[in-house]
């Protein structure tokens, strides 16, 4: 019997290259990578009757089917379709690396990563302690204030879903700011002409700087 560790919510965390759910032009997105979180020896969080890896896989397969029906020309690539670590890799780092390699080899235009979270409380009832007041104890120099708490038992009935969209891209404002900081913009002087953005060296250097800067998150 599975250990009851937390109540599992069907919480989908979607990591994607676009924050819009409207149908994209065919010329922009042709291949979608769907990555069910965890898998195999990596179960993720636990619920009363389920594990994150199984819920994520079920959602991913249903999502892929819905996308295929809506866009027949769309190519869907799964990082896993069964309960295994993607690529059947023996370690978590290797499984994560396989995901990225698969997406690159498939020339993916959009990467969807499905995960679930627990609500942070044990199943059933849990205790909530709150400060009610302070009371004075002792006399003289030993006199002091101590807190008085009240404990209330709350039943965990959390249900529902939530969706987070994390958009990671190298946008133009960020690129322009990097170019100006590195002397690659319109104000570049003759001394740093080697870093003019028309040169391959400058473009590669700018891309490296862009990748090292944290992307913007949209919720």
C-alpha positions as CSV (number, residue, x, y, z in Angstrom):
1,X,0.0,0.0,0.0
2,X,1.4,3.4,-1.0
3,X,2.5,5.6,1.8
4,X,0.2,8.5,2.3
5,X,2.5,11.5,2.2
6,X,0.4,14.4,0.7
7,X,-2.7,15.2,-1.2
8,X,-1.9,15.3,-4.9
9,X,-3.3,18.1,-7.0
10,X,-3.6,17.9,-10.8
11,X,-1.3,20.8,-11.2
12,X,0.1,21.2,-14.6
13,X,3.4,23.1,-15.0
14,X,3.9,23.9,-18.6
15,X,7.2,25.2,-19.8
16,X,6.8,26.5,-23.3
17,X,8.3,28.9,-25.8
18,X,5.1,30.9,-26.3
19,X,2.7,32.3,-23.8
20,X,-0.3,32.2,-26.2
21,X,-2.8,29.4,-26.5
22,X,-4.2,30.6,-29.8
23,X,-3.5,28.4,-32.8
24,X,0.0,29.4,-34.2
25,X,0.7,29.8,-37.9
26,X,1.9,26.6,-39.5
27,X,5.2,28.2,-40.4
28,X,6.0,28.9,-36.8
29,X,5.3,25.6,-35.0
30,X,5.5,22.3,-36.7
31,X,6.9,20.0,-34.0
32,X,5.8,19.9,-30.4
33,X,7.7,18.1,-27.7
34,X,5.6,16.9,-24.8
35,X,7.5,15.9,-21.6
36,X,5.6,14.0,-18.9
37,X,7.5,14.9,-15.7
38,X,9.4,12.3,-13.7
39,X,8.9,8.6,-14.6
40,X,10.3,5.2,-13.6
41,X,12.4,5.3,-10.4
42,X,11.6,9.0,-10.1
43,X,7.9,9.1,-8.9
44,X,7.6,12.8,-8.0
45,X,5.1,13.7,-5.3
46,X,2.6,11.2,-3.8
47,X,-1.1,11.4,-3.3
48,X,-3.7,9.2,-1.5
49,X,-4.1,7.0,-4.5
50,X,-1.7,8.3,-7.1
51,X,1.8,9.4,-8.0
52,X,2.9,12.5,-9.9
53,X,4.6,10.5,-12.6
54,X,1.4,8.6,-13.5
55,X,-0.8,11.7,-13.4
56,X,1.7,13.7,-15.6
57,X,1.9,10.8,-18.1
58,X,-1.9,10.6,-18.4
59,X,-2.3,14.3,-18.9
60,X,0.5,14.4,-21.5
61,X,-1.0,11.6,-23.6
62,X,-4.4,13.2,-23.5
63,X,-2.9,16.6,-24.4
64,X,-1.0,15.1,-27.3
65,X,-4.1,13.4,-28.6
66,X,-6.1,16.6,-28.4
67,X,-3.4,18.6,-30.2
68,X,-3.2,16.0,-32.9
69,X,-6.9,16.0,-33.5
70,X,-7.0,19.8,-33.6
71,X,-3.9,20.1,-35.8
72,X,-3.5,17.0,-37.9
73,X,-0.3,18.3,-39.6
74,X,1.4,18.9,-36.2
75,X,4.2,16.5,-35.2
76,X,4.0,15.3,-31.6
77,X,7.1,13.9,-29.9
78,X,6.9,12.5,-26.4
79,X,9.9,12.1,-24.1
80,X,8.2,9.1,-22.7
81,X,4.9,7.2,-23.2
82,X,5.3,4.6,-20.5
83,X,6.4,4.6,-16.8
84,X,10.1,4.9,-17.4
85,X,12.8,7.5,-17.0
86,X,12.9,9.2,-20.4
87,X,15.3,7.3,-22.6
88,X,15.3,4.5,-20.0
89,X,18.3,6.2,-18.4
90,X,19.6,5.0,-15.1
91,X,20.0,8.4,-13.4
92,X,18.0,11.6,-13.1
93,X,20.7,13.8,-14.7
94,X,20.9,11.5,-17.7
95,X,17.2,11.5,-18.0
96,X,17.1,15.3,-18.0
97,X,19.9,15.5,-20.6
98,X,18.0,13.0,-22.8
99,X,15.0,15.2,-22.8
100,X,16.9,18.2,-24.2
101,X,18.8,16.0,-26.7
102,X,15.5,14.5,-28.0
103,X,13.9,17.9,-28.4
104,X,16.9,19.2,-30.3
105,X,17.2,16.2,-32.6
106,X,13.5,16.4,-33.3
107,X,13.8,20.1,-34.2
108,X,11.1,20.9,-31.7
109,X,9.4,24.3,-32.0
110,X,7.6,24.1,-28.7
111,X,8.4,22.2,-25.5
112,X,5.6,21.4,-23.1
113,X,6.7,20.0,-19.7
114,X,3.9,18.5,-17.5
115,X,4.3,18.3,-13.7
116,X,2.1,18.1,-10.7
117,X,2.4,19.4,-7.1
118,X,1.0,18.6,-3.7
119,X,-0.8,21.2,-1.7
120,X,1.8,20.9,1.1
121,X,-0.5,19.3,3.7
122,X,-1.0,15.7,4.8
123,X,-4.2,13.9,3.7
124,X,-7.1,14.0,6.0
125,X,-7.0,16.4,8.9
126,X,-4.0,18.5,9.9
127,X,-3.4,20.8,12.8
128,X,-3.1,24.6,12.5
129,X,-1.7,26.4,15.4
130,X,-2.3,30.2,15.9
131,X,-1.1,32.7,18.5
132,X,-4.0,33.7,20.8
133,X,-2.3,35.9,23.4
134,X,0.6,36.3,25.8
135,X,0.4,35.5,29.5
136,X,2.6,36.6,32.4
137,X,4.3,33.9,34.5
138,X,6.7,34.1,37.4
139,X,7.5,36.8,39.8
140,X,10.1,39.5,40.3
141,X,13.2,38.9,38.1
142,X,11.7,35.6,36.9
143,X,8.6,37.3,35.5
144,X,8.2,36.9,31.8
145,X,5.7,36.7,28.9
146,X,5.0,33.4,27.2
147,X,2.8,32.9,24.1
148,X,-0.4,31.0,24.3
149,X,-1.5,29.1,21.2
150,X,-4.8,27.5,20.1
151,X,-4.8,24.5,17.9
152,X,-7.5,23.9,15.3
153,X,-7.9,20.7,13.3
154,X,-8.6,21.4,9.6
155,X,-9.8,18.9,7.1
156,X,-7.8,18.8,3.9
157,X,-10.4,19.1,1.1
158,X,-8.2,20.8,-1.5
159,X,-9.2,20.0,-5.1
160,X,-8.9,21.5,-8.5
161,X,-6.2,22.5,-11.0
162,X,-3.8,25.3,-11.6
163,X,-1.7,26.1,-14.6
164,X,1.6,28.0,-14.7
165,X,3.1,29.2,-18.0
166,X,6.8,29.9,-18.0
167,X,7.9,31.7,-21.1
168,X,11.6,31.5,-21.8
169,X,12.9,33.3,-24.8
170,X,15.7,35.6,-26.0
171,X,13.7,38.7,-26.7
172,X,14.7,41.8,-28.7
173,X,14.9,44.3,-25.7
174,X,17.1,42.0,-23.8
175,X,19.4,41.4,-26.8
176,X,19.6,45.1,-27.5
177,X,20.5,45.9,-23.9
178,X,23.2,43.3,-24.0
179,X,24.6,44.7,-27.3
180,X,24.8,48.2,-25.8
181,X,26.4,47.0,-22.7
182,X,29.0,45.1,-24.6
183,X,29.6,47.8,-27.1
184,X,27.8,46.0,-29.9
185,X,25.0,48.4,-30.6
186,X,24.7,51.5,-32.8
187,X,27.3,53.4,-30.7
188,X,30.0,50.8,-31.3
189,X,33.3,52.6,-32.0
190,X,36.0,51.6,-34.5
191,X,38.0,50.1,-31.6
192,X,35.5,47.4,-31.1
193,X,34.5,46.9,-34.7
194,X,35.4,43.3,-34.3
195,X,32.2,43.0,-32.3
196,X,29.9,44.5,-34.8
197,X,26.7,42.6,-34.8
198,X,27.1,41.8,-38.5
199,X,30.0,39.5,-37.7
200,X,29.4,35.8,-36.7
201,X,31.7,36.2,-33.7
202,X,29.6,39.0,-32.3
203,X,26.3,37.2,-32.9
204,X,27.7,34.1,-31.0
205,X,29.0,36.2,-28.2
206,X,25.6,38.0,-27.8
207,X,23.7,34.8,-27.8
208,X,25.9,33.4,-25.0
209,X,25.3,36.5,-22.9
210,X,21.5,36.2,-23.6
211,X,21.5,32.5,-22.5
212,X,23.3,33.4,-19.3
213,X,20.6,35.9,-18.3
214,X,17.5,34.5,-16.5
215,X,14.4,34.5,-18.7
216,X,11.3,36.4,-17.9
217,X,8.5,34.4,-16.2
218,X,4.9,35.0,-17.0
219,X,2.2,33.6,-14.6
